[in-house]
Amino acid sequence: QYTKTGTFTTGHAPASAWEELVRIVRPGGILMSTFATSIWEANGFRAAIEGLMSRGLLAEMEVTAPYAPLPNSAAEAHVLTRLHVYRKLQA
């Protein structure tokens, strides 16, 4: 009963995609995604998800501390990510 939505980072799906993700998950379903910390606010994900929560559609279950998903990558060791977990509340 969950949807793992994947990673959202620069060049991936826009924050508005969360409207559709929430629409297709049944009530009680879990949505999990990682977000690069550099785009969480700048690309509108914080506003989009807070909007869904304020409308009673999502509840935050967990947000991890920032971590480096690719610590051994020469190109991306500096990138920090957080895992976000939400539950859909209503249809």
Residue pairs with C-beta under 8 A, 6 or more apart in sequence:
1 26
1 28
1 29
1 30
2 25
2 29
2 30
2 31
2 32
3 21
3 24
3 25
3 29
3 30
3 31
3 32
4 31
4 32
4 33
5 21
5 31
5 32
5 33
6 12
6 33
6 34
7 33
7 34
7 35
7 36
7 81
8 15
8 33
8 34
8 35
8 36
8 39
8 43
8 45
9 35
9 36
9 39
9 79
10 36
10 38
10 39
10 43
14 43
14 44
15 43
15 44
15 45
15 47
15 48
15 49
16 44
16 48
18 45
18 48
18 49
18 52
19 48
19 52
21 31
22 31
22 52
22 57
22 58
22 88
25 31
25 88
26 88
26 91
27 88
27 89
27 90
27 91
28 87
28 88
29 87
29 88
30 61
30 85
30 86
30 87
30 88
31 58
31 85
31 86
31 87
31 88
32 83
32 84
32 85
32 86
33 83
33 84
34 69
34 81
34 82
34 83
34 84
35 45
35 81
35 82
35 84
36 79
36 80
36 81
37 66
37 80
37 81
37 82
38 79
38 80
39 45
40 46
40 82
41 47
49 58
49 84
49 86
52 58
53 59
53 60
53 86
56 89
56 90
57 88
57 89
57 90
58 86
58 87
58 88
58 89
59 86
59 87
59 89
60 84
60 85
60 86
61 85
61 86
61 87
62 83
62 84
62 85
63 82
63 83
63 84
63 85
64 82
64 83
64 84
65 82
66 80
66 81
66 82
67 80
67 81
67 82
68 77
68 78
68 79
68 80
68 81
69 76
69 79
69 81
70 76
70 77
70 79
71 77
